[in-house]
């Protein structure tokens, strides 16, 4: 059975990003919000973000609410923030695959990839 997971690491502080809100959208003719999550102390969501009958071939978007998280870290940040909501659009082509979409985050940049 396929599933979608994520992991957020704060590269500026060198630790997992705890308390970061993540929204999952299905991108189709009209975007549909499928679920919302908050990362735990390990920077992960407690269960797969998407699995079972809802895990299907299609286009999706994870929205990482980085701005709110960054403000809560107490770092010296510019106003307005350089990064706020980070959208990552991706496609699911393997209905039985494991799609892991990690986010490496700092106040001025981020990176992502398909992990394992």
Secondary structure, 3 states (H helix, E strand, C coil): CCEEECEEEECCCCEECCCCEEEEEEECCCCEEEEEEECCCCCECCCCCEEHHHCCCEEEEEEEEHHHHHHHCCCCCCCCCCCCEEEEEEEECCCCCEEEEEEEEECCEEEEEEEC
